[in-house]
Amino acid sequence: MYGPSTGARDPDGPSYRMYVPDPGAQRGYVNDPTLHGLLKEQRRTKDLEARKQLIAAFQRYVAESSTTWYTISAMMTGPGSRM
């Protein structure tokens, strides 16, 4: 498990950096055409509900096919927080 990686509110940026085979930006060492296709398609989709479905499909595919998962949410603590 790798994380936390970002404080982003949109899953596109962190997911793209982890799963798209761009040698200059990719940190996940993944080259899966299915993941790349889902991420590219959700970037092109303007309909919010359709985009949510594509992101959910991407997340399901990663969960079912990957041995390493990259979290998208950052854990942030502040004064008075207990662990």
C-alpha positions as CSV (number, residue, x, y, z in Angstrom):
1,M,0.0,0.0,0.0
2,Y,1.3,3.4,-0.9
3,G,-0.1,6.6,0.7
4,P,-0.9,9.2,1.4
5,S,-0.1,10.8,-1.9
6,T,-2.2,13.9,-2.2
7,G,-4.9,16.2,-0.8
8,A,-6.7,16.3,-4.1
9,R,-10.5,16.3,-4.2
10,D,-10.6,15.0,-7.8
11,P,-9.4,11.4,-8.3
12,D,-8.1,12.2,-11.8
13,G,-4.7,13.7,-11.0
14,P,-3.4,11.2,-8.5
15,S,-4.8,8.2,-10.5
16,Y,-3.3,9.5,-13.7
17,R,0.1,9.9,-12.1
18,M,0.0,6.4,-10.7
19,Y,-1.5,4.4,-13.6
20,V,-0.8,6.0,-16.9
21,P,2.4,4.8,-18.6
22,D,4.0,8.3,-19.0
23,P,7.7,7.8,-18.1
24,G,8.0,11.4,-17.0
25,A,5.1,11.4,-14.6
26,Q,4.2,7.9,-13.6
27,R,5.1,6.8,-10.1
28,G,3.2,3.5,-10.0
29,Y,5.2,1.5,-12.6
30,V,2.0,0.2,-14.1
31,N,1.4,-0.3,-17.8
32,D,-2.1,-1.7,-18.2
33,P,-4.1,-0.6,-21.3
34,T,-7.4,-1.2,-19.6
35,L,-6.6,1.2,-16.7
36,H,-5.1,3.8,-19.2
37,G,-8.3,3.6,-21.3
38,L,-10.6,4.1,-18.4
39,L,-8.6,7.1,-17.2
40,K,-8.5,8.7,-20.6
41,E,-12.2,8.1,-21.2
42,Q,-13.2,9.7,-17.8
43,R,-11.1,12.7,-18.7
44,R,-13.0,13.1,-22.0
45,T,-16.5,12.6,-20.4
46,K,-18.4,15.8,-19.6
47,D,-21.4,14.1,-18.0
48,L,-20.8,14.0,-14.2
49,E,-22.7,10.8,-13.6
50,A,-21.0,9.0,-16.5
51,R,-17.7,10.1,-15.2
52,K,-18.4,8.8,-11.8
53,Q,-19.3,5.4,-13.3
54,L,-16.0,5.3,-15.2
55,I,-14.1,6.2,-12.0
56,A,-15.9,3.5,-10.1
57,A,-15.1,1.0,-12.9
58,F,-11.5,2.1,-12.7
59,Q,-11.4,1.6,-8.9
60,R,-13.1,-1.9,-9.2
61,Y,-10.6,-3.0,-11.9
62,V,-7.6,-1.8,-9.8
63,A,-9.0,-3.6,-6.7
64,E,-9.6,-6.9,-8.6
65,S,-6.4,-7.0,-10.7
66,S,-3.7,-5.2,-8.8
67,T,-1.3,-6.5,-6.1
68,T,-0.5,-2.9,-5.1
69,W,-3.1,-0.2,-4.4
70,Y,-2.4,3.5,-4.3
71,T,-4.5,5.6,-2.0
72,I,-5.8,8.9,-3.2
73,S,-6.8,10.4,0.1
74,A,-4.3,12.0,2.4
75,M,-4.4,11.6,6.2
76,M,-4.0,14.9,7.9
77,T,-3.7,15.4,11.6
78,G,-3.7,18.6,13.6
79,P,-3.3,19.8,17.2
80,G,-5.3,17.7,19.6
81,S,-5.7,14.7,17.3
82,R,-5.2,11.3,18.8
83,M,-3.8,8.3,17.0
